[in-house]
Amino acid sequence: MRFPAKDRKDTIRYNPRLSVSNIPPKAYDYIVNGKSAIEWVMERYQVKTDKASGITNDPNLYAQESGKPDYILNLLLSVIAVSVKTVEIVKTLPSLKF
């Protein structure tokens, strides 16, 4: 999963054949561990190989083994939807006064 360009976050290239587009900018306002929830999912669900051990972490294998090949795509779409809705809800909350 990648953005087409650093400054273009309205689209995510899921793989060479599939892209998710029309992502509203406010979806990136929902922050988890210092980055948007969308970017957090994109980072965590990358295929990575540990340099020291040589072990490859491939989340696609879990998706295939569990019989849900679209698991990661559905997760990404859900996080986008939840992020947008959460930002909308938070904006309607009254300000907190101490």
N, CA, C and O atoms as a GROMACS GRO file, in nm:
protein
  392
    1MET      N    1   0.085  -0.117   0.000
    1MET     CA    2   0.000   0.000   0.000
    1MET      C    3   0.089   0.123   0.000
    1MET      O    4   0.180   0.136   0.081
    2ARG      N    5   0.060   0.212  -0.093
    2ARG     CA    6   0.139   0.334  -0.106
    2ARG      C    7   0.051   0.447  -0.157
    2ARG      O    8  -0.052   0.426  -0.221
    3PHE      N    9   0.095   0.569  -0.125
    3PHE     CA   10   0.033   0.686  -0.185
    3PHE      C   11   0.096   0.706  -0.323
    3PHE      O   12   0.213   0.673  -0.342
    4PRO      N   13   0.020   0.759  -0.421
    4PRO     CA   14   0.078   0.781  -0.553
    4PRO      C   15   0.192   0.885  -0.548
    4PRO      O   16   0.286   0.879  -0.628
    5ALA      N   17   0.183   0.979  -0.454
    5ALA     CA   18   0.287   1.080  -0.433
    5ALA      C   19   0.278   1.123  -0.287
    5ALA      O   20   0.174   1.108  -0.223
    6LYS      N   21   0.388   1.178  -0.233
    6LYS     CA   22   0.390   1.217  -0.092
    6LYS      C   23   0.281   1.317  -0.057
    6LYS      O   24   0.222   1.311   0.050
    7ASP      N   25   0.254   1.409  -0.148
    7ASP     CA   26   0.156   1.514  -0.120
    7ASP      C   27   0.016   1.479  -0.169
    7ASP      O   28  -0.074   1.564  -0.166
    8ARG      N   29  -0.004   1.357  -0.214
    8ARG     CA   30  -0.136   1.316  -0.264
    8ARG      C   31  -0.188   1.199  -0.182
    8ARG      O   32  -0.154   1.083  -0.208
    9LYS      N   33  -0.269   1.230  -0.083
    9LYS     CA   34  -0.320   1.127   0.008
    9LYS      C   35  -0.467   1.095  -0.014
    9LYS      O   36  -0.528   1.024   0.066
   10ASP      N   37  -0.524   1.145  -0.123
   10ASP     CA   38  -0.664   1.115  -0.152
   10ASP      C   39  -0.679   0.978  -0.218
   10ASP      O   40  -0.791   0.930  -0.238
   11THR      N   41  -0.566   0.916  -0.250
   11THR     CA   42  -0.566   0.785  -0.315
   11THR      C   43  -0.460   0.696  -0.251
   11THR      O   44  -0.351   0.743  -0.217
   12ILE      N   45  -0.492   0.570  -0.235
   12ILE     CA   46  -0.396   0.470  -0.186
   12ILE      C   47  -0.389   0.360  -0.292
   12ILE      O   48  -0.491   0.302  -0.328
   13ARG      N   49  -0.269   0.333  -0.340
   13ARG     CA   50  -0.250   0.221  -0.432
   13ARG      C   51  -0.236   0.095  -0.346
   13ARG      O   52  -0.133   0.073  -0.283
   14TYR      N   53  -0.339   0.014  -0.346
   14TYR     CA   54  -0.340  -0.107  -0.265
   14TYR      C   55  -0.246  -0.212  -0.324
   14TYR      O   56  -0.169  -0.277  -0.253
   15ASN      N   57  -0.253  -0.227  -0.453
   15ASN     CA   58  -0.162  -0.315  -0.527
   15ASN      C   59  -0.159  -0.263  -0.672
   15ASN      O   60  -0.228  -0.166  -0.701
   16PRO      N   61  -0.083  -0.325  -0.762
   16PRO     CA   62  -0.076  -0.271  -0.899
   16PRO      C   63  -0.210  -0.264  -0.973
   16PRO      O   64  -0.224  -0.187  -1.068
   17ARG      N   65  -0.307  -0.344  -0.931
   17ARG     CA   66  -0.436  -0.347  -1.000
   17ARG      C   67  -0.548  -0.274  -0.928
   17ARG      O   68  -0.654  -0.252  -0.987
   18LEU      N   69  -0.528  -0.237  -0.802
   18LEU     CA   70  -0.638  -0.184  -0.721
   18LEU      C   71  -0.594  -0.060  -0.645
   18LEU      O   72  -0.489  -0.057  -0.581
   19SER      N   73  -0.678   0.044  -0.654
   19SER     CA   74  -0.654   0.168  -0.580
   19SER      C   75  -0.781   0.209  -0.507
   19SER      O   76  -0.892   0.184  -0.553
   20VAL      N   77  -0.762   0.271  -0.392
   20VAL     CA   78  -0.874   0.329  -0.316
   20VAL      C   79  -0.861   0.479  -0.334
   20VAL      O   80  -0.757   0.537  -0.304
   21SER      N   81  -0.967   0.542  -0.385
   21SER     CA   82  -0.958   0.686  -0.413
   21SER      C   83  -1.071   0.763  -0.345
   21SER      O   84  -1.160   0.705  -0.283
   22ASN      N   85  -1.064   0.894  -0.358
   22ASN     CA   86  -1.162   0.986  -0.299
   22ASN      C   87  -1.163   0.979  -0.147
   22ASN      O   88  -1.268   0.991  -0.085
   23ILE      N   89  -1.047   0.961  -0.088
   23ILE     CA   90  -1.036   0.960   0.058
   23ILE      C   91  -1.037   1.105   0.104
   23ILE      O   92  -0.951   1.183   0.064
   24PRO      N   93  -1.134   1.144   0.188
   24PRO     CA   94  -1.142   1.283   0.231
   24PRO      C   95  -1.025   1.320   0.323
   24PRO      O   96  -0.980   1.237   0.402
   25PRO      N   97  -0.975   1.442   0.312
   25PRO     CA   98  -0.862   1.486   0.395
   25PRO      C   99  -0.888   1.472   0.545
   25PRO      O  100  -0.796   1.446   0.622
   26LYS      N  101  -1.015   1.489   0.588
   26LYS     CA  102  -1.044   1.480   0.731
   26LYS      C  103  -1.023   1.339   0.786
   26LYS      O  104  -1.012   1.322   0.907
   27ALA      N  105  -1.018   1.238   0.699
   27ALA     CA  106  -0.993   1.102   0.745
   27ALA      C  107  -0.855   1.090   0.810
   27ALA      O  108  -0.833   1.002   0.893
   28TYR      N  109  -0.764   1.177   0.771
   28TYR     CA  110  -0.628   1.174   0.826
   28TYR      C  111  -0.615   1.252   0.957
   28TYR      O  112  -0.508   1.257   1.016
   29ASP      N  113  -0.725   1.311   1.002
   29ASP     CA  114  -0.724   1.384   1.129
   29ASP      C  115  -0.739   1.292   1.250
   29ASP      O  116  -0.715   1.335   1.363
   30TYR      N  117  -0.779   1.169   1.229
   30TYR     CA  118  -0.791   1.072   1.338
   30TYR      C  119  -0.654   1.009   1.361
   30TYR      O  120  -0.604   0.935   1.276
   31ILE      N  121  -0.593   1.040   1.474
   31ILE     CA  122  -0.454   1.004   1.501
   31ILE      C  123  -0.444   0.887   1.599
   31ILE      O  124  -0.514   0.882   1.700
   32VAL      N  125  -0.355   0.791   1.566
   32VAL     CA  126  -0.324   0.676   1.652
   32VAL      C  127  -0.172   0.667   1.661
   32VAL      O  128  -0.104   0.656   1.559
   33ASN      N  129  -0.119   0.672   1.783
   33ASN     CA  130   0.026   0.662   1.803
   33ASN      C  131   0.106   0.761   1.720
   33ASN      O  132   0.211   0.727   1.666
   34GLY      N  133   0.056   0.882   1.709
   34GLY     CA  134   0.132   0.987   1.641
   34GLY      C  135   0.114   0.996   1.491
   34GLY      O  136   0.173   1.084   1.428
   35LYS      N  137   0.034   0.908   1.432
   35LYS     CA  138   0.007   0.918   1.289
   35LYS      C  139  -0.138   0.882   1.264
   35LYS      O  140  -0.205   0.826   1.350
   36SER      N  141  -0.185   0.917   1.146
   36SER     CA  142  -0.326   0.889   1.118
   36SER      C  143  -0.349   0.738   1.122
   36SER      O  144  -0.258   0.659   1.095
   37ALA      N  145  -0.471   0.700   1.155
   37ALA     CA  146  -0.504   0.558   1.164
   37ALA      C  147  -0.484   0.489   1.029
   37ALA      O  148  -0.445   0.373   1.023
   38ILE      N  149  -0.511   0.560   0.922
   38ILE     CA  150  -0.493   0.504   0.787
   38ILE      C  151  -0.346   0.474   0.763
   38ILE      O  152  -0.311   0.365   0.717
   39GLU      N  153  -0.260   0.570   0.794
   39GLU     CA  154  -0.116   0.550   0.774
   39GLU      C  155  -0.062   0.443   0.868
   39GLU      O  156   0.032   0.371   0.833
   40TRP      N  157  -0.119   0.431   0.986
   40TRP     CA  158  -0.078   0.328   1.081
   40TRP      C  159  -0.106   0.189   1.022
   40TRP      O  160  -0.021   0.101   1.028
   41VAL      N  161  -0.226   0.171   0.965
   41VAL     CA  162  -0.261   0.043   0.904
   41VAL      C  163  -0.170   0.015   0.784
   41VAL      O  164  -0.124  -0.097   0.766
   42MET      N  165  -0.146   0.117   0.705
   42MET     CA  166  -0.058   0.099   0.588
   42MET      C  167   0.082   0.055   0.631
   42MET      O  168   0.143  -0.029   0.566
   43GLU      N  169   0.131   0.111   0.739
   43GLU     CA  170   0.265   0.076   0.788
   43GLU      C  171   0.267  -0.065   0.846
   43GLU      O  172   0.358  -0.142   0.817
   44ARG      N  173   0.169  -0.099   0.927
   44ARG     CA  174   0.168  -0.228   0.996
   44ARG      C  175   0.141  -0.346   0.904
   44ARG      O  176   0.185  -0.458   0.933
   45TYR      N  177   0.072  -0.323   0.796
   45TYR     CA  178   0.035  -0.433   0.707
   45TYR      C  179   0.123  -0.438   0.582
   45TYR      O  180   0.077  -0.476   0.474
   46GLN      N  181   0.249  -0.398   0.596
   46GLN     CA  182   0.348  -0.411   0.490
   46GLN      C  183   0.419  -0.545   0.506
   46GLN      O  184   0.433  -0.597   0.617
   47VAL      N  185   0.464  -0.600   0.395
   47VAL     CA  186   0.548  -0.720   0.400
   47VAL      C  187   0.688  -0.672   0.439
   47VAL      O  188   0.747  -0.589   0.370
   48LYS      N  189   0.740  -0.726   0.551
   48LYS     CA  190   0.871  -0.684   0.602
   48LYS      C  191   0.955  -0.805   0.637
   48LYS      O  192   0.904  -0.908   0.683
   49THR      N  193   1.085  -0.791   0.616
   49THR     CA  194   1.180  -0.895   0.653
   49THR      C  195   1.274  -0.839   0.759
   49THR      O  196   1.338  -0.736   0.739
   50ASP      N  197   1.283  -0.909   0.873
   50ASP     CA  198   1.372  -0.869   0.980
   50ASP      C  199   1.516  -0.894   0.936
   50ASP      O  200   1.551  -1.004   0.895
   51LYS      N  201   1.600  -0.789   0.945
   51LYS     CA  202   1.738  -0.800   0.899
   51LYS      C  203   1.818  -0.901   0.981
   51LYS      O  204   1.897  -0.977   0.925
   52ALA      N  205   1.799  -0.900   1.110
   52ALA     CA  206   1.878  -0.987   1.198
   52ALA      C  207   1.844  -1.135   1.180
   52ALA      O  208   1.933  -1.219   1.169
   53SER      N  209   1.714  -1.167   1.177
   53SER     CA  210   1.674  -1.308   1.172
   53SER      C  211   1.643  -1.357   1.031
   53SER      O  212   1.647  -1.477   1.005
   54GLY      N  213   1.612  -1.264   0.941
   54GLY     CA  214   1.573  -1.304   0.806
   54GLY      C  215   1.428  -1.351   0.797
   54GLY      O  216   1.385  -1.398   0.691
   55ILE      N  217   1.354  -1.339   0.907
   55ILE     CA  218   1.214  -1.382   0.909
   55ILE      C  219   1.128  -1.276   0.839
   55ILE      O  220   1.140  -1.157   0.867
   56THR      N  221   1.043  -1.322   0.749
   56THR     CA  222   0.955  -1.233   0.676
   56THR      C  223   0.817  -1.234   0.739
   56THR      O  224   0.758  -1.340   0.762
   57ASN      N  225   0.765  -1.115   0.768
   57ASN     CA  226   0.630  -1.099   0.820
   57ASN      C  227   0.542  -1.058   0.702
   57ASN      O  228   0.555  -0.946   0.651
   58ASP      N  229   0.455  -1.146   0.659
   58ASP     CA  230   0.368  -1.120   0.545
   58ASP      C  231   0.222  -1.133   0.588
   58ASP      O  232   0.173  -1.245   0.601
   59PRO      N  233   0.154  -1.021   0.611
   59PRO     CA  234   0.014  -1.029   0.655
   59PRO      C  235  -0.078  -1.092   0.551
   59PRO      O  236  -0.187  -1.137   0.584
   60ASN      N  237  -0.034  -1.096   0.426
   60ASN     CA  238  -0.115  -1.158   0.322
   60ASN      C  239  -0.130  -1.308   0.345
   60ASN      O  240  -0.230  -1.367   0.305
   61LEU      N  241  -0.030  -1.369   0.408
   61LEU     CA  242  -0.038  -1.513   0.437
   61LEU      C  243  -0.152  -1.543   0.533
   61LEU      O  244  -0.224  -1.642   0.516
   62TYR      N  245  -0.168  -1.458   0.636
   62TYR     CA  246  -0.279  -1.477   0.730
   62TYR      C  247  -0.412  -1.466   0.656
   62TYR      O  248  -0.504  -1.545   0.678
   63ALA      N  249  -0.422  -1.367   0.568
   63ALA     CA  250  -0.546  -1.347   0.493
   63ALA      C  251  -0.579  -1.470   0.410
   63ALA      O  252  -0.695  -1.510   0.402
   64GLN      N  253  -0.479  -1.528   0.348
   64GLN     CA  254  -0.502  -1.648   0.266
   64GLN      C  255  -0.536  -1.769   0.353
   64GLN      O  256  -0.628  -1.844   0.322
   65GLU      N  257  -0.461  -1.787   0.462
   65GLU     CA  258  -0.483  -1.903   0.548
   65GLU      C  259  -0.619  -1.900   0.616
   65GLU      O  260  -0.680  -2.004   0.640
   66SER      N  261  -0.666  -1.780   0.646
   66SER     CA  262  -0.796  -1.769   0.714
   66SER      C  263  -0.913  -1.775   0.616
   66SER      O  264  -1.029  -1.774   0.657
   67GLY      N  265  -0.882  -1.784   0.486
   67GLY     CA  266  -0.988  -1.791   0.386
   67GLY      C  267  -1.052  -1.656   0.357
   67GLY      O  268  -1.161  -1.650   0.300
   68LYS      N  269  -0.984  -1.549   0.395
   68LYS     CA  270  -1.036  -1.414   0.372
   68LYS      C  271  -0.931  -1.333   0.296
   68LYS      O  272  -0.863  -1.248   0.355
   69PRO      N  273  -0.916  -1.356   0.165
   69PRO     CA  274  -0.812  -1.287   0.090
   69PRO      C  275  -0.830  -1.135   0.085
   69PRO      O  276  -0.735  -1.062   0.058
   70ASP      N  277  -0.951  -1.088   0.112
   70ASP     CA  278  -0.976  -0.944   0.109
   70ASP      C  279  -0.972  -0.882   0.249
   70ASP      O  280  -1.018  -0.769   0.267
   71TYR      N  281  -0.918  -0.954   0.347
   71TYR     CA  282  -0.914  -0.907   0.486
   71TYR      C  283  -0.846  -0.771   0.499
   71TYR      O  284  -0.903  -0.680   0.561
   72ILE      N  285  -0.728  -0.755   0.444
   72ILE     CA  286  -0.652  -0.630   0.461
   72ILE      C  287  -0.721  -0.515   0.389
   72ILE      O  288  -0.726  -0.404   0.442
   73LEU      N  289  -0.774  -0.540   0.271
   73LEU     CA  290  -0.848  -0.435   0.199
   73LEU      C  291  -0.970  -0.391   0.279
   73LEU      O  292  -0.995  -0.272   0.293
   74ASN      N  293  -1.046  -0.488   0.330
   74ASN     CA  294  -1.164  -0.453   0.410
   74ASN      C  295  -1.125  -0.378   0.537
   74ASN      O  296  -1.196  -0.287   0.579
   75LEU      N  297  -1.014  -0.417   0.598
   75LEU     CA  298  -0.964  -0.345   0.716
   75LEU      C  299  -0.934  -0.200   0.680
   75LEU      O  300  -0.975  -0.108   0.752
   76LEU      N  301  -0.863  -0.178   0.571
   76LEU     CA  302  -0.829  -0.042   0.528
   76LEU      C  303  -0.955   0.039   0.503
   76LEU      O  304  -0.964   0.154   0.548
   77LEU      N  305  -1.051  -0.017   0.431
   77LEU     CA  306  -1.176   0.055   0.403
   77LEU      C  307  -1.252   0.086   0.531
   77LEU      O  308  -1.310   0.194   0.544
   78SER      N  309  -1.252  -0.006   0.626
   78SER     CA  310  -1.319   0.016   0.754
   78SER      C  311  -1.252   0.127   0.833
   78SER      O  312  -1.319   0.211   0.893
   79VAL      N  313  -1.119   0.127   0.835
   79VAL     CA  314  -1.045   0.230   0.909
   79VAL      C  315  -1.071   0.368   0.847
   79VAL      O  316  -1.083   0.466   0.920
   80ILE      N  317  -1.079   0.375   0.716
   80ILE     CA  318  -1.110   0.503   0.650
   80ILE      C  319  -1.248   0.551   0.694
   80ILE      O  320  -1.264   0.667   0.732
   81ALA      N  321  -1.347   0.462   0.689
   81ALA     CA  322  -1.483   0.499   0.727
   81ALA      C  323  -1.492   0.539   0.874
   81ALA      O  324  -1.556   0.639   0.907
   82VAL      N  325  -1.430   0.461   0.961
   82VAL     CA  326  -1.433   0.491   1.105
   82VAL      C  327  -1.361   0.623   1.134
   82VAL      O  328  -1.405   0.700   1.218
   83SER      N  329  -1.252   0.648   1.066
   83SER     CA  330  -1.177   0.773   1.086
   83SER      C  331  -1.262   0.894   1.050
   83SER      O  332  -1.266   0.991   1.126
   84VAL      N  333  -1.329   0.888   0.936
   84VAL     CA  334  -1.415   1.000   0.894
   84VAL      C  335  -1.527   1.022   0.995
   84VAL      O  336  -1.552   1.134   1.038
   85LYS      N  337  -1.593   0.914   1.034
   85LYS     CA  338  -1.706   0.925   1.128
   85LYS      C  339  -1.660   0.974   1.264
   85LYS      O  340  -1.728   1.056   1.326
   86THR      N  341  -1.545   0.926   1.313
   86THR     CA  342  -1.494   0.968   1.443
   86THR      C  343  -1.461   1.116   1.443
   86THR      O  344  -1.493   1.187   1.539
   87VAL      N  345  -1.398   1.165   1.338
   87VAL     CA  346  -1.365   1.308   1.328
   87VAL      C  347  -1.493   1.391   1.328
   87VAL      O  348  -1.500   1.495   1.393
   88GLU      N  349  -1.596   1.345   1.256
   88GLU     CA  350  -1.724   1.417   1.254
   88GLU      C  351  -1.788   1.421   1.392
   88GLU      O  352  -1.839   1.525   1.434
   89ILE      N  353  -1.786   1.310   1.464
   89ILE     CA  354  -1.845   1.303   1.598
   89ILE      C  355  -1.768   1.392   1.695
   89ILE      O  356  -1.829   1.467   1.771
   90VAL      N  357  -1.636   1.386   1.692
   90VAL     CA  358  -1.554   1.465   1.784
   90VAL      C  359  -1.577   1.614   1.763
   90VAL      O  360  -1.577   1.691   1.860
   91LYS      N  361  -1.597   1.656   1.638
   91LYS     CA  362  -1.621   1.799   1.611
   91LYS      C  363  -1.753   1.848   1.669
   91LYS      O  364  -1.770   1.968   1.693
   92THR      N  365  -1.848   1.756   1.690
   92THR     CA  366  -1.978   1.797   1.745
   92THR      C  367  -1.980   1.800   1.898
   92THR      O  368  -2.074   1.851   1.958
   93LEU      N  369  -1.876   1.746   1.960
   93LEU     CA  370  -1.871   1.743   2.106
   93LEU      C  371  -1.848   1.884   2.162
   93LEU      O  372  -1.775   1.962   2.102
   94PRO      N  373  -1.908   1.914   2.274
   94PRO     CA  374  -1.881   2.045   2.336
   94PRO      C  375  -1.736   2.051   2.388
   94PRO      O  376  -1.676   1.949   2.422
   95SER      N  377  -1.684   2.172   2.393
   95SER     CA  378  -1.546   2.184   2.443
   95SER      C  379  -1.543   2.156   2.593
   95SER      O  380  -1.639   2.183   2.665
   96LEU      N  381  -1.433   2.102   2.636
   96LEU     CA  382  -1.415   2.064   2.776
   96LEU      C  383  -1.351   2.179   2.852
   96LEU      O  384  -1.249   2.232   2.809
   97LYS      N  385  -1.410   2.217   2.962
   97LYS     CA  386  -1.355   2.328   3.042
   97LYS      C  387  -1.318   2.274   3.178
   97LYS      O  388  -1.397   2.203   3.242
   98PHE      N  389  -1.198   2.307   3.223
   98PHE     CA  390  -1.150   2.265   3.353
   98PHE      C  391  -1.165   2.376   3.453
   98PHE      O  392  -1.130   2.359   3.570
   0.00000   0.00000   0.00000
